[in-house]
Amino acid sequence: MARLFGTDGVRGIANDSLTPELAYHLGRAAAYIFGQNKEHPTFLIGRDTRRSGTMLADILAAGIASAGGDCYMVGVIPTPAIAYLTRTHHMDAGVMISASHNPFEYNGIKFFDGFGYKLPDETEDKIEECMLKDERAALQSRPTGAAIGTISTWTDLQQEYADFICKSTDVDLSGLKVVHDGANGSASVLGPEILKRLGAEVIAIHHEPNGININDNCGSTHLESLKETVLKYGADVGIANDGDADRCLAVDEKGQEMDGDQIMLLCAMKLKAEGRLKQNTVVGTVMSNIGFHKALKEMGCQTEITAVGDRYVLEKMRKDGYSLGGEQSGHIIFLDYMPTGDGQLAALQFLDILSHSGKKASELSASVRQYPQLLQNVRVTSNEQKTAIMQSDSLREAIQKAEAELGENGRVLIRPSGTEPLIRVMVEAGTEQQAQAVTQALVQHVENLQKSSEK
């Protein structure tokens, strides 16, 4: 049987691979694991705006309560807020019902420990093992009477989180015109509110969630409408979150994208100048741009590299005592403030730099050189096919040939998606033309392998 937990919790199509029954038993198992030596473990449960969110949150809570856990339902809230509030209110665990940047039909269940950190593999494996045992013996260890858990609502925590984010910087954003794209998700209300509280003139787009429009051609994975709105209103900058608001990307006043690497580099410069960049090191992933590494080296800093996934970045940061890390996709972790990536926190740190620099966003963007990087997804029919293609000797040879052609100013990364039936082909090169040519050749090679495996 495949491992239930992926790189970011349990995820799947709601009511299909991610069923209410699975959520119920997962809740019971989590209550057992977090409630060892404790009669009523406490859980803080939040969700994003997906139609399936209430169904999964409620039945997960029912499972937790049936095993003696007490649940506090927060409602719609960013993922990092659950991490932060779990820690500050001394909960035993936090849970976020979200599938992040995925389409609305997907959903997920993501756990945090009492300190607000994502769970290590060992704890996830214990929950999974306990869940499987519980499904086979459904009446096992059911408490009765006063030992049954409770489910209650706690609705004012959104403002507590917003207060914390606003206090993370003393920046005055007065005079700055900002477009905020809430992805019709968790930050649809809080994102614009936070920016307005700090003085910015805010134009909010994609901030009217209806349960099915989360991430729909908007947010950090679809920046087209953000670019258009920035240009239309002559805004100074655009900020985009994803569905659960743990990512932040930006668009400058010319409509040019600024990814997580660029935002991290600007933040690293600031932290280093203030003596707050611990060990003068930034943690990135295998997706980080070559320009990211070269710029940090020129600054007298080092980079540490992990697998794709903010949980791996965080594990490295905690293990070796680093203060800044993240992903090109916009997950940026400021460990002195928050135990996970936070789109609102990252936005304010970036806007603080923009406000104090006296420069335009495009000038800051130009100061961070990016090598042309192309990423193309190839859809496959199954996880088995995905594995077979990735293990192919033919693909390995094609990658080696491409890397020899690119030399020192380029690289190839082909990896399977951890959440979808996709193989991701990424190429960096010294020129856009070379990146396109190599990408097309590798994508064609993967597609040919796919067709061959279907015969």
C-alpha positions in Angstrom: 0.0 0.0 0.0 1.3 3.5 -0.9 2.1 5.8 2.0 -1.0 7.9 3.0 0.9 11.1 3.8 2.6 12.9 0.9 5.0 15.8 1.0 2.3 18.1 2.5 -0.2 16.0 4.5 -2.9 13.8 3.2 -4.3 15.0 -0.1 -6.6 13.9 -2.9 -9.9 14.6 -4.7 -12.5 15.2 -2.0 -15.1 12.5 -1.7 -13.1 10.3 -4.0 -9.6 9.4 -2.8 -10.0 11.7 0.2 -13.2 10.3 1.7 -15.2 11.4 4.8 -14.5 7.9 6.2 -10.8 8.4 5.8 -11.0 11.8 7.5 -13.0 10.3 10.4 -10.5 7.5 11.0 -7.6 9.9 10.5 -9.1 12.1 13.2 -9.4 9.2 15.6 -5.8 8.1 15.0 -4.5 11.7 15.5 -6.4 11.9 18.8 -4.7 8.7 20.0 -1.2 9.7 19.0 -1.4 13.3 20.3 -3.4 12.2 23.4 -1.0 9.7 24.8 -0.9 10.2 28.6 -3.6 12.9 28.2 -7.4 12.4 28.5 -8.5 15.3 26.3 -5.9 16.4 23.7 -6.7 19.7 22.1 -6.9 20.4 18.4 -7.2 23.7 16.5 -8.9 23.2 13.1 -9.0 25.6 10.2 -9.8 25.4 6.5 -9.6 27.3 3.2 -12.6 28.2 1.1 -13.2 24.9 -0.8 -16.7 23.6 -1.0 -15.6 20.3 0.6 -13.8 22.1 3.5 -16.7 22.1 6.0 -17.5 18.4 5.3 -14.0 17.3 5.9 -13.4 19.6 8.9 -16.5 18.5 10.6 -16.1 14.8 10.2 -12.4 15.0 11.1 -13.4 16.8 14.3 -16.1 14.1 14.9 -13.4 11.4 14.7 -11.1 13.3 17.1 -14.0 13.9 19.6 -14.9 10.2 19.4 -11.5 9.3 20.6 -11.6 11.9 23.4 -10.1 15.0 21.8 -11.4 18.5 22.1 -11.7 20.5 18.9 -11.8 24.2 18.3 -13.1 25.1 14.9 -11.6 28.4 13.5 -13.2 28.5 10.1 -11.6 30.1 7.1 -8.0 31.1 7.9 -4.5 30.9 6.3 -2.4 27.8 6.9 0.4 29.7 8.7 -2.2 31.2 11.1 -3.1 27.7 12.3 0.6 27.0 12.9 1.1 30.2 14.8 -2.1 30.0 16.9 -1.6 26.3 17.8 1.7 27.3 19.4 0.5 30.5 21.1 -2.6 28.9 22.6 -0.7 25.7 23.7 -2.8 23.3 21.7 -1.6 19.7 21.3 -2.0 19.9 17.5 -3.3 22.1 14.7 -5.0 20.9 11.5 -5.5 22.7 8.3 -8.0 21.5 5.7 -6.6 22.6 2.4 -5.0 21.5 -0.8 -3.0 24.7 -1.1 -2.6 25.6 -4.8 -4.5 22.7 -6.3 -7.9 23.0 -8.0 -11.0 23.2 -5.9 -12.0 19.6 -6.3 -8.9 18.5 -4.3 -8.5 18.9 -0.6 -6.1 17.9 2.1 -5.5 17.4 5.8 -2.3 18.8 7.2 -1.2 18.5 10.8 1.0 20.7 13.0 2.5 19.7 16.3 2.0 21.8 19.5 4.9 24.0 18.5 3.4 24.8 15.1 5.7 22.7 13.1 4.7 20.3 10.3 5.0 16.7 11.5 8.1 14.6 10.8 7.7 11.4 8.8 7.9 9.3 11.9 4.9 10.9 13.5 2.9 10.7 10.3 3.8 7.0 10.1 2.5 6.5 13.6 -0.8 8.2 12.8 -1.2 6.1 9.6 -0.4 2.8 11.4 -2.9 3.7 14.2 -5.5 4.7 11.6 -5.2 1.4 9.8 -5.5 -0.6 13.0 -8.5 1.5 14.0 -10.3 0.8 10.7 -9.9 -2.9 11.3 -11.3 -2.7 14.8 -13.8 0.2 14.6 -15.1 -0.1 18.2 -11.6 -0.1 19.8 -11.1 2.1 22.8 -14.2 4.3 22.4 -14.6 6.6 25.4 -18.0 7.2 26.9 -19.6 9.7 29.2 -17.3 12.6 30.3 -14.4 11.1 28.4 -16.0 11.9 25.0 -14.4 14.9 23.3 -16.0 18.2 22.4 -16.3 20.4 19.3 -16.7 24.2 19.7 -16.2 27.3 17.6 -13.5 29.9 18.1 -14.0 32.6 15.6 -12.0 35.6 16.7 -8.5 34.1 16.1 -8.3 35.5 12.5 -7.8 39.0 14.1 -5.3 37.7 16.6 -3.2 36.4 13.7 -3.6 39.6 11.7 -2.5 41.6 14.8 0.7 39.5 15.0 1.5 40.0 11.3 1.0 43.7 11.5 3.3 43.9 14.5 6.0 42.0 12.7 7.2 45.2 11.1 6.9 49.0 11.8 6.6 49.9 8.2 4.2 52.6 7.1 2.8 51.8 3.7 1.1 55.1 3.2 1.5 56.3 -0.4 1.9 52.8 -1.8 -0.7 51.4 -4.2 -0.8 47.6 -3.9 -2.9 45.1 -5.8 -3.7 42.0 -3.7 -4.7 38.7 -5.3 -6.3 36.5 -2.7 -6.8 33.5 -5.0 -10.4 33.4 -3.7 -8.9 31.6 -0.8 -7.9 31.9 2.8 -6.4 35.4 2.5 -9.3 36.9 0.5 -10.3 39.0 3.5 -7.2 39.2 5.8 -4.7 40.0 3.0 -6.3 43.3 1.9 -7.2 44.1 5.6 -3.6 43.8 6.8 -2.2 46.0 4.0 -4.9 48.7 4.6 -4.1 48.7 8.4 -0.5 49.6 7.5 -1.6 52.5 5.3 -1.5 51.0 1.8 -4.0 51.9 -0.9 -5.3 48.4 -1.8 -7.0 47.1 -4.9 -8.3 43.6 -4.1 -8.9 41.1 -6.8 -10.1 37.4 -6.5 -11.4 38.0 -3.0 -14.9 36.7 -3.4 -14.7 32.9 -2.8 -17.7 30.8 -3.6 -16.3 27.3 -2.8 -15.3 26.4 -6.4 -13.3 29.4 -7.6 -10.3 29.0 -5.3 -7.0 29.1 -7.4 -9.1 29.4 -10.6 -6.9 31.3 -13.0 -5.8 33.5 -10.1 -3.3 33.6 -7.2 0.3 32.7 -7.1 0.0 30.0 -9.8 -1.8 32.3 -12.3 -0.4 35.8 -12.2 -1.9 37.1 -15.5 -4.8 39.0 -14.0 -2.5 40.5 -11.3 -0.2 41.8 -13.9 -3.1 43.3 -15.9 -4.5 45.0 -12.8 -1.2 46.4 -11.7 -0.7 48.0 -15.2 -4.4 49.1 -15.4 -4.3 51.1 -12.1 -0.7 52.2 -12.2 0.0 50.3 -9.0 3.4 50.2 -7.4 3.4 46.5 -6.8 1.1 43.4 -6.9 1.0 40.6 -4.3 -0.3 37.2 -4.9 -1.1 34.4 -2.4 -2.2 30.9 -3.1 -5.4 29.2 -1.8 -4.2 28.7 1.7 -2.0 31.8 1.8 1.3 30.2 2.7 2.9 31.5 -0.5 3.7 34.9 -1.7 4.8 36.1 -5.2 5.0 39.6 -6.5 4.6 41.7 -9.7 6.5 44.9 -10.1 5.0 48.1 -11.5 5.9 47.1 -15.0 4.0 43.8 -14.7 7.1 41.7 -14.4 7.0 38.6 -12.1 9.1 38.4 -8.9 9.4 34.8 -7.7 10.3 33.4 -4.3 14.0 33.3 -5.1 14.1 37.0 -5.8 12.0 38.0 -2.7 14.2 35.8 -0.5 17.4 37.4 -1.9 16.1 40.9 -1.1 15.2 39.7 2.4 18.6 38.1 2.8 20.3 41.3 1.9 18.3 43.2 4.5 18.8 40.6 7.2 22.5 40.4 6.6 22.9 44.2 6.7 21.1 44.1 10.1 23.2 41.2 11.4 20.1 38.9 11.6 20.9 36.4 8.8 22.0 33.5 11.0 25.2 31.9 9.8 24.9 34.1 6.7 23.1 31.2 5.1 19.8 30.8 3.1 18.1 27.5 2.6 16.7 26.9 -0.9 15.6 23.8 -2.9 16.7 22.0 -6.0 14.4 24.3 -7.9 16.3 27.5 -6.8 17.6 29.5 -9.8 21.4 29.5 -10.5 21.2 33.3 -10.1 20.0 32.7 -6.5 23.2 30.8 -5.7 25.5 33.2 -7.5 24.0 36.3 -5.9 24.3 34.9 -2.4 27.9 33.9 -3.0 28.7 37.5 -4.1 27.1 38.7 -0.9 29.5 36.5 1.1 26.7 34.1 2.0 26.1 30.4 1.6 23.2 28.3 0.3 21.9 25.0 1.6 19.8 22.9 -0.8 16.9 20.5 0.0 14.4 18.5 -1.9 11.3 20.4 -3.1 8.8 21.0 -0.3 8.8 23.6 2.4 8.8 20.9 5.1 12.3 19.9 4.0 13.5 23.5 4.0 12.1 23.9 7.5 13.7 20.6 8.7 17.1 21.9 7.5 16.6 25.3 9.0 15.7 23.8 12.4 18.5 21.2 12.4 21.3 23.7 11.6 19.9 26.9 13.1 19.2 29.0 10.0 16.7 32.0 10.0 15.7 32.3 6.3 14.7 29.7 3.7 12.1 28.9 1.2 11.1 27.9 -2.3 10.9 29.6 -5.7 7.2 29.0 -5.6 6.7 31.5 -2.9 6.9 29.5 0.4 9.3 31.7 2.4 10.1 30.9 6.0 11.2 33.5 8.5 11.9 31.2 11.4 12.5 34.1 13.9 8.8 34.9 13.4 6.9 31.9 12.2 7.3 28.1 12.3 6.2 27.7 8.6 6.0 29.6 5.4 3.6 32.6 5.5 2.4 34.6 2.5 1.3 37.6 4.6 4.5 37.8 6.6 6.6 37.5 3.4 4.6 40.2 1.7 5.2 42.6 4.5 8.9 41.9 4.7 9.2 42.6 1.0 7.0 45.7 1.1 9.1 47.0 4.0 12.2 46.7 1.8 10.4 48.4 -1.1 9.1 51.2 1.1 12.5 52.0 2.7 14.5 51.6 -0.5 13.1 54.6 -2.2 13.2 52.5 -5.4 10.6 51.1 -7.7 9.8 47.4 -7.5 11.3 46.9 -11.0 14.6 48.3 -9.8 14.7 45.9 -6.9 13.8 43.1 -9.3 16.6 44.0 -11.7 19.2 43.9 -8.9 18.6 40.2 -8.7 19.7 38.4 -11.8 17.6 35.4 -12.8 18.8 32.8 -15.4 16.2 31.8 -17.9 14.2 29.0 -16.4 11.5 27.0 -18.0 9.2 24.5 -16.3 6.8 22.3 -18.2 4.5 19.6 -16.9 3.8 16.3 -18.7 0.6 14.6 -17.5 0.8 10.8 -17.1 -2.0 8.3 -16.6 -1.0 6.8 -13.3 1.6 6.9 -10.5 2.9 3.6 -11.7 3.6 5.1 -15.1 5.2 8.1 -13.5 7.6 5.8 -11.6 8.5 3.7 -14.6 9.4 6.8 -16.7 11.5 8.3 -13.9 13.4 5.1 -13.5 14.1 4.7 -17.2 17.7 4.4 -18.4 16.7 6.3 -21.5 15.5 9.3 -19.5 18.7 9.3 -17.5 20.8 9.3 -20.7 18.7 12.2 -22.2 19.3 14.2 -19.0 23.1 13.6 -19.1 23.2 14.7 -22.8 21.3 17.9 -22.0 23.5 18.8 -19.0 26.6 18.4 -21.1 25.1 20.8 -23.7 24.2 23.4 -21.0 27.5 23.4 -19.2 28.2 25.5 -16.1 25.5 28.1 -16.8 22.6 25.7 -17.0 21.0 22.6 -15.4 18.2 20.1 -15.8 15.8 18.9 -13.1 13.1 16.3 -14.0 11.0 15.2 -11.0 7.6 13.6 -10.3 4.9 15.7 -8.7 4.3 14.6 -5.1 0.5 15.4 -5.4 -0.6 15.1 -9.0 0.0 12.6 -12.0 2.6 14.9 -13.5 6.3 14.8 -14.4 7.9 18.2 -14.1 10.6 19.1 -16.6 12.7 22.1 -15.6 15.6 23.6 -17.5 17.9 26.6 -16.8 20.2 28.0 -19.4 22.3 31.0 -20.2 19.8 32.2 -22.8 16.0 31.9 -23.3 16.5 30.3 -26.7 18.7 27.5 -25.3 16.3 26.9 -22.4 13.4 26.5 -24.8 15.2 24.1 -27.1 16.4 21.8 -24.4 13.1 21.9 -22.6 11.2 20.9 -25.8 13.6 18.1 -26.5 13.2 16.6 -22.9 9.5 17.0 -22.8 9.2 15.2 -26.2 11.4 12.5 -24.7 9.2 12.0 -21.7 6.1 12.0 -23.9 7.6 9.3 -26.1 8.4 7.2 -23.0 4.8 7.7 -21.9 3.4 6.5 -25.3 5.8 3.5 -25.3 4.6 2.4 -21.8 1.0 2.4 -22.9 1.5 0.0 -25.8 
